[in-house]
Amino acid sequence: MVGQEKIDRINELAKIAKERDLTEAEETEREALRKEYIQAFKKSAKQQFDRIKIVD
């Protein structure tokens, strides 16, 4: 799971991006954090779907 600090940083970078262009380092950091967040989200969703049992 992605920690709250990383989520806050993603949001902070998004806010900065709305105000001005991100530096190359900020852009790289944002992409890495987004990738990590998406992977964690997919893993969590897959675990939830694997636990679903359909009963007729």
One Martini backbone bead per residue (centre of mass of N, CA, C, O) as a GRO file, in nm:
protein
   56
    1MET     BB    1   0.099   0.035   0.018
    2VAL     BB    2   0.043   0.364  -0.001
    3GLY     BB    3   0.133   0.626   0.157
    4GLN     BB    4   0.033   0.934   0.263
    5GLU     BB    5   0.288   1.089   0.180
    6LYS     BB    6   0.273   1.012  -0.124
    7ILE     BB    7  -0.005   1.126  -0.181
    8ASP     BB    8   0.061   1.414  -0.100
    9ARG     BB    9   0.283   1.450  -0.316
   10ILE     BB   10   0.109   1.409  -0.561
   11ASN     BB   11  -0.080   1.650  -0.497
   12GLU     BB   12   0.139   1.865  -0.491
   13LEU     BB   13   0.234   1.827  -0.786
   14ALA     BB   14  -0.041   1.889  -0.914
   15LYS     BB   15  -0.060   2.178  -0.811
   16ILE     BB   16   0.199   2.282  -0.940
   17ALA     BB   17   0.119   2.211  -1.238
   18LYS     BB   18  -0.110   2.430  -1.244
   19GLU     BB   19   0.090   2.682  -1.194
   20ARG     BB   20   0.338   2.518  -1.329
   21ASP     BB   21   0.608   2.395  -1.451
   22LEU     BB   22   0.781   2.121  -1.424
   23THR     BB   23   1.044   1.979  -1.346
   24GLU     BB   24   1.223   1.713  -1.427
   25ALA     BB   25   1.233   1.596  -1.138
   26GLU     BB   26   0.929   1.623  -1.077
   27GLU     BB   27   0.827   1.453  -1.312
   28THR     BB   28   0.971   1.193  -1.232
   29GLU     BB   29   0.845   1.168  -0.952
   30ARG     BB   30   0.550   1.161  -1.040
   31GLU     BB   31   0.566   0.906  -1.216
   32ALA     BB   32   0.666   0.713  -0.993
   33LEU     BB   33   0.428   0.757  -0.796
   34ARG     BB   34   0.202   0.677  -0.988
   35LYS     BB   35   0.297   0.393  -1.048
   36GLU     BB   36   0.287   0.292  -0.756
   37TYR     BB   37  -0.013   0.353  -0.707
   38ILE     BB   38  -0.132   0.179  -0.935
   39GLN     BB   39  -0.015  -0.091  -0.844
   40ALA     BB   40  -0.153  -0.093  -0.566
   41PHE     BB   41  -0.442  -0.073  -0.670
   42LYS     BB   42  -0.443  -0.331  -0.842
   43LYS     BB   43  -0.373  -0.526  -0.614
   44SER     BB   44  -0.617  -0.463  -0.437
   45ALA     BB   45  -0.838  -0.529  -0.643
   46LYS     BB   46  -0.756  -0.821  -0.696
   47GLN     BB   47  -0.795  -0.921  -0.406
   48GLN     BB   48  -1.097  -0.857  -0.397
   49PHE     BB   49  -1.183  -1.027  -0.646
   50ASP     BB   50  -1.073  -1.303  -0.533
   51ARG     BB   51  -1.295  -1.296  -0.284
   52ILE     BB   52  -1.516  -1.335  -0.472
   53LYS     BB   53  -1.841  -1.495  -0.446
   54ILE     BB   54  -2.052  -1.666  -0.658
   55VAL     BB   55  -2.408  -1.705  -0.614
   56ASP     BB   56  -2.705  -1.880  -0.732
   0.00000   0.00000   0.00000
